[in-house]
Amino acid sequence: MGRIPTRRLLSEAMSRHHPGFEAVDGPTGLYSFREQARGDWLRDTEPGEHVLNHVVVFGHSMKERCFGVDVYAGLLPSWNTQYGRHLLASSMQLANLRLGSTIVPAEESVYLHDGTEAGAAATLERIAGELRAHALPWFQLTETRARNDVLAAHARTWLLRHWPEIADDVSDKAADAIQRSNHRAWEVDFPLLQSLKDELRHVASAHDLPFEQRQEISTLAFQLLEYAQHRKRAAG
């Protein structure tokens, strides 16, 4: 049985059914497609723009004759292959969205084909339909959540206020500090990160936010520094 031209089939299917997405670099061994109408979180966006990166990531196994599909929405342009649902970075399998569950049986998490090019193309047609039915609404939900959340809004204000003093290796240094503390939050020696978390906690208290939102603070703070480092380095 001949080798299936995975990249070509994916590009053709996405171009035909989801022309707003273009192939981009992403995790090694996977195929990423990012929606183009992206604005800038640090400025006011135009109508039709979104502030998060909306990315569809495909995996393909010829041996197992199947595709895997993940969706990611986040400030950073590329998915780090870690699943989670946070304010500024969310990701999950397309199968989770299809089934409406965080727990998916292994046999339901992939999209099988018969090992032929025609069979793979037919499976991609099914995937394209599921992306339209489940992923596109999910992208919009994550977008709305990021735009309207009180903590995310204050994090943006904090970042703009501190932008001049932030170094282009800020999240690397924060990660080192977390590692040195053995991940004991109360022992992390990184004042900028602590200042940000303290402000976010103050906002959470002032707005009487529920526990579920307060749990987001540590992750939100670190993701904000990751985004700042990315933007600083991208600007040269």
C-alpha positions in Angstrom: 0.0 0.0 0.0 1.5 3.4 -1.0 2.3 6.2 1.2 -0.5 8.7 1.8 0.4 12.4 0.9 -0.8 13.7 4.3 0.3 17.3 4.0 -1.3 17.7 0.6 -4.6 16.1 1.6 -4.7 18.3 4.8 -4.0 21.4 2.8 -6.6 20.6 0.2 -9.3 19.8 2.8 -8.6 22.9 4.9 -8.5 25.1 1.8 -11.7 23.7 0.5 -13.7 23.8 3.8 -11.9 26.3 6.0 -10.1 28.8 3.7 -9.6 31.2 6.6 -7.0 28.9 8.1 -3.5 28.6 6.7 -0.7 26.1 7.3 1.9 27.4 9.9 4.8 26.0 11.8 3.9 24.1 14.9 4.8 21.1 17.1 7.3 18.7 15.4 5.6 15.9 13.6 2.2 17.6 13.6 0.4 19.7 11.0 -0.9 23.1 12.2 -3.4 25.5 10.6 -4.1 28.9 12.1 -7.0 31.3 11.4 -5.8 34.4 9.7 -8.1 37.1 11.0 -6.1 37.8 14.1 -5.8 41.1 15.9 -3.5 42.3 18.6 -4.4 41.8 22.3 -2.4 44.9 23.3 -4.5 47.2 21.2 -8.2 47.6 20.3 -9.2 45.2 17.6 -11.1 45.9 14.4 -14.5 44.3 13.7 -14.0 40.7 12.6 -10.6 40.3 14.3 -9.9 38.0 17.2 -7.2 38.4 19.8 -6.4 34.7 20.4 -4.7 32.4 17.9 -7.2 29.8 16.7 -5.2 26.7 15.6 -6.2 23.3 14.4 -3.5 20.6 14.8 -3.5 17.3 13.0 -1.6 14.2 13.7 -1.5 11.2 11.3 -0.4 7.6 11.8 0.0 5.4 8.8 0.6 2.4 11.0 -2.6 2.9 12.9 -4.4 4.3 9.9 -5.9 7.3 11.8 -5.9 11.0 12.2 -5.8 12.8 15.6 -7.2 16.4 15.8 -6.6 19.0 18.5 -7.8 22.6 18.7 -5.9 25.4 20.5 -6.9 29.0 21.3 -4.3 31.1 23.0 -2.2 34.3 22.9 0.9 32.4 21.8 0.9 31.5 18.1 1.8 27.9 18.5 0.3 25.1 20.7 2.7 23.6 23.3 0.9 20.2 23.1 -0.3 20.6 26.7 -4.1 20.2 27.2 -5.9 22.6 29.5 -8.6 25.2 29.7 -7.3 28.6 30.8 -8.1 32.2 30.1 -5.3 32.8 27.7 -4.6 29.3 26.4 -7.1 26.5 26.0 -6.7 23.2 24.1 -8.5 19.9 23.7 -9.1 17.1 21.3 -11.8 17.7 18.7 -13.4 14.4 19.9 -13.9 16.1 23.4 -16.0 18.8 21.7 -17.9 16.3 19.5 -18.8 14.1 22.5 -19.2 17.0 25.0 -17.0 15.3 27.5 -13.6 15.8 29.1 -13.2 12.0 29.1 -13.1 10.3 25.7 -12.6 6.5 25.1 -9.4 5.9 23.2 -11.2 4.4 20.2 -13.3 7.6 20.0 -10.4 10.0 20.2 -9.1 9.3 16.7 -10.5 9.3 13.1 -9.8 6.0 11.4 -9.4 5.4 7.6 -8.7 2.4 5.5 -5.1 3.1 4.6 -5.8 4.4 1.1 -5.5 8.0 -0.1 -9.2 8.0 -1.0 -10.1 6.6 2.5 -7.9 9.3 4.2 -9.5 12.0 2.1 -13.0 10.8 3.1 -12.1 10.8 6.7 -10.8 14.4 6.4 -14.2 15.4 4.9 -15.8 14.1 8.1 -13.2 16.0 10.2 -13.9 19.2 8.3 -17.6 18.9 9.1 -16.8 18.4 12.8 -14.5 21.4 12.8 -17.4 23.5 11.5 -19.9 22.1 13.9 -17.8 22.0 17.0 -14.4 23.7 16.8 -15.5 27.0 15.3 -18.1 27.7 18.0 -15.6 26.7 20.6 -13.1 29.2 19.2 -15.7 31.9 19.5 -16.5 30.9 23.1 -12.9 31.0 24.2 -12.6 34.4 22.4 -15.6 35.8 24.2 -14.3 34.5 27.5 -10.9 36.0 27.1 -12.3 39.4 26.1 -14.9 39.6 28.9 -13.0 38.2 31.8 -12.2 40.7 34.6 -8.8 39.1 35.4 -7.7 38.9 31.8 -8.7 42.6 31.3 -6.6 43.6 34.3 -3.7 41.4 33.2 -3.7 43.3 29.9 -3.7 46.6 31.7 -0.9 45.5 34.0 1.2 44.3 31.0 0.8 47.7 29.2 1.8 49.5 32.3 4.9 47.5 32.9 5.9 46.9 29.3 9.0 49.1 29.3 10.6 47.3 32.3 9.9 43.8 31.0 12.9 41.9 29.7 12.8 39.6 26.6 13.6 36.6 28.7 11.1 37.3 31.5 9.3 34.0 31.4 12.5 32.0 31.2 13.7 33.7 34.3 10.3 33.2 36.0 10.4 29.5 35.1 13.9 29.2 36.6 12.7 30.8 39.8 9.8 28.4 40.0 12.1 25.5 39.4 14.5 26.6 42.1 11.6 26.8 44.6 10.6 23.2 43.7 7.3 24.6 42.6 6.4 25.9 46.0 4.6 29.1 45.1 5.3 30.8 48.4 9.0 30.4 47.9 9.3 31.7 44.3 11.8 34.6 44.2 10.7 36.6 41.3 9.2 40.0 42.3 7.6 40.9 39.0 5.6 37.6 38.9 4.6 38.1 42.6 3.5 41.7 42.0 1.3 40.6 39.1 -0.3 37.8 41.1 -0.9 40.1 44.0 -2.7 42.6 41.8 -4.8 39.9 40.2 -5.8 38.6 43.7 -6.7 42.1 44.7 -9.0 42.4 41.6 -10.5 39.0 42.3 -11.3 40.1 45.9 -12.7 43.5 44.8 -15.0 41.8 42.3 -15.9 38.9 44.7 -14.9 36.4 42.0 -15.7 32.7 42.6 -13.1 30.2 43.6 -12.9 28.7 40.1 -11.8 32.0 38.7 -9.3 32.7 41.5 -7.7 29.3 40.7 -6.7 30.8 37.3 -4.5 33.5 38.8 -1.2 31.6 38.9 -1.6 30.2 35.5 -2.8 33.5 34.0 0.2 35.3 35.5 2.8 33.0 34.0 1.0 32.8 30.7 1.1 36.6 30.6 4.9 36.6 31.1 5.2 34.0 28.3 3.3 36.2 26.0 5.3 39.3 26.9 8.6 37.4 26.2 7.2 36.2 22.9 6.2 39.7 21.9 9.5 41.3 23.0 11.5 38.7 21.0 9.3 39.0 18.0 9.9 42.7 18.0 13.7 42.2 18.0 
